[in-house]
Amino acid sequence: MTMKIAVLCLGVTLAAVNLSEAAIASEKNRSRLEDLFVWRVSDTLNLSPETENQFKTEFRRLSEKKAQLNREIETLVEELESTKDAKKIEIQLKEYREKVASQGRILVEEAESFEKLFGKEKFAQYLVLKRELTQKLKDFVSNPPKGEPAAPKKMRDPKIIQDESH
C-alpha cells in the first residue's frame, strides 16, 4: 500500500515537472522555443542588446540545468518502476526529494539573477510575461486548434537586428 502511494505521489509530482521536457520532444524544438521566448522577453521589456545577450546566456544556462535535472528525475522514476527492494526504494525516494528540492533552488537562482539583471520593475514584468507565455504554451499543447497539428510548423529563425547608433 505504501509503495502505491509513493508511486502515485511521484506521478502527481512529475505532472508538474518543467514543461520544456514534458511537452517538447526534441532538443531542437526546445531550443527554438527558447529563442522565441528570449526574443519575446527582449522585445516586451525593451532590453538593450547587451542586456539581451546577458539574459540569453543566463536563460540558456538555467534552462540546461533544468533540463538535465528533469532527465535525472525521469531516469530515477524509471528505476523506481522496476525496483522491488524496500531499502533501495527508500534510497531512491530520498534522491528524488533532493532532486525536486534542486528544482526549487534553480527557480530561486533564476529569480535572483534576472532581478539583478533587469531591476525590480522589469523583473516583475518578466514574471507576468513568463506566466502568460507558459500558460499559452500549455493551452496549445493540451488543446491544439482544430485542423492544425499539435507540433509547430517549420518557422524561420528570428532575425536579430542590433541598433548600431549607440
C-alpha positions as a printed Julia matrix, in Angstrom:
166×3 Matrix{Float64}:
  0.0    0.0     0.0
  2.82   2.43    0.92
  4.54   1.72   -2.4
  1.35   2.5    -4.33
  1.01   5.82   -2.5
  4.66   6.65   -3.19
  4.28   5.88   -6.9
  1.06   7.91   -7.03
  2.8   10.86   -5.36
  5.65  10.57   -7.86
  3.2   10.58  -10.74
  1.43  13.67   -9.49
  4.73  15.45   -8.92
  6.01  14.53  -12.38
  2.93  16.1   -13.9
  4.18  19.39  -12.53
  7.72  18.95  -13.85
  9.07  21.64  -16.15
  7.07  21.93  -19.35
 10.16  22.08  -21.53
 10.81  18.35  -21.05
  7.21  17.16  -20.88
  5.8   18.96  -23.91
  8.74  19.24  -26.27
 10.0   16.08  -27.88
 13.32  17.21  -29.26
 16.21  19.4   -28.22
 15.87  21.36  -31.45
 12.28  22.3   -30.7
 13.22  23.23  -27.15
 15.97  25.46  -28.48
 13.6   27.09  -30.94
 11.06  27.76  -28.19
 13.82  29.21  -26.03
 14.86  31.54  -28.87
 11.28  32.71  -29.3
 10.92  33.21  -25.56
 14.14  35.24  -25.37
 13.05  37.32  -28.34
  9.6   37.96  -26.82
 11.07  38.91  -23.44
 13.64  41.18  -25.06
 11.02  42.84  -27.22
  8.44  43.28  -24.46
 10.92  44.56  -21.87
 12.78  46.7   -24.44
 16.13  45.23  -23.47
 19.32  46.74  -24.78
 21.42  44.44  -26.99
 23.92  43.98  -24.14
 21.2   43.1   -21.62
 19.54  40.79  -24.14
 22.8   38.89  -24.65
 23.31  38.57  -20.88
 19.71  37.41  -20.48
 20.01  34.89  -23.32
 23.22  33.44  -21.91
 21.83  33.13  -18.38
 18.45  31.85  -19.57
 20.11  29.08  -21.63
 22.4   28.14  -18.74
 19.47  27.83  -16.34
 17.33  26.08  -18.93
 20.02  23.45  -19.46
 20.3   22.93  -15.7
 16.52  22.43  -15.51
 16.54  20.05  -18.48
 19.41  18.0   -17.05
 17.68  17.78  -13.67
 14.44  16.71  -15.35
 16.29  13.97  -17.25
 17.8   12.76  -13.97
 14.38  12.73  -12.31
 12.9   10.82  -15.23
 15.7    8.25  -15.06
 15.19   7.9   -11.32
 11.45   7.35  -11.71
 12.1    4.73  -14.4
 14.42   2.95  -11.96
 11.77   3.18   -9.23
  9.29   1.49  -11.52
 11.33  -1.71  -11.57
 12.8   -1.62   -8.06
 11.45  -4.25   -5.66
 13.88  -3.89   -2.74
 12.42  -1.68    0.03
 15.81  -0.3     1.1
 16.7    0.66   -2.46
 13.29   2.3    -2.88
 13.94   4.32    0.28
 17.3    5.48   -1.12
 15.76   6.36   -4.47
 12.93   8.31   -2.86
 15.46  10.3    -0.85
 17.37  11.07   -4.04
 14.09  12.04   -5.71
 13.28  14.51   -2.92
 16.76  16.01   -3.23
 16.32  16.5    -6.97
 12.92  18.11   -6.52
 14.46  20.46   -3.94
 17.15  21.28   -6.52
 14.42  22.37   -8.92
 13.3   24.93   -6.34
 16.86  26.16   -5.9
 17.17  26.69   -9.65
 13.99  28.78   -9.61
 15.42  30.91   -6.8
 18.67  31.27   -8.73
 16.67  32.37  -11.79
 14.73  34.94   -9.77
 17.84  36.4    -8.17
 19.79  36.51  -11.43
 17.06  38.1   -13.54
 16.03  40.58  -10.86
 19.65  41.72  -10.68
 19.88  41.91  -14.48
 16.53  43.65  -15.15
 15.84  45.62  -11.99
 12.7   45.17   -9.89
 10.12  46.68  -12.26
 11.24  44.85  -15.39
 11.69  41.65  -13.41
  8.06  41.91  -12.27
  7.03  42.38  -15.92
  9.19  39.37  -16.83
  7.39  37.17  -14.29
  3.97  38.17  -15.64
  5.1   37.64  -19.25
  6.65  34.26  -18.4
  3.42  33.11  -16.76
  1.35  34.24  -19.74
  3.6   32.59  -22.32
  3.85  29.38  -20.31
  0.07  29.22  -19.97
 -0.41  29.82  -23.7
  2.05  27.04  -24.5
  0.34  24.64  -22.08
 -3.06  25.5   -23.59
 -1.75  24.99  -27.12
 -0.12  21.67  -26.3
 -3.16  20.32  -24.49
 -5.76  21.74  -26.92
 -4.28  22.47  -30.35
 -6.53  24.46  -32.7
 -8.73  22.2   -34.82
 -7.36  21.41  -38.21
 -3.79  22.18  -37.15
 -1.17  19.75  -35.89
 -0.06  19.99  -32.25
  3.56  20.5   -33.3
  4.52  23.94  -34.57
  5.15  24.34  -38.27
  8.66  24.98  -39.56
  9.36  28.61  -38.78
 12.17  30.85  -39.85
 14.78  31.68  -37.27
 14.15  35.09  -35.69
 16.22  37.85  -37.23
 18.25  39.82  -34.69
 18.61  43.49  -35.51
 21.12  45.42  -33.48
 20.91  49.16  -33.14
 24.36  50.42  -34.07
 23.59  54.1   -33.41
 24.9   53.86  -29.84
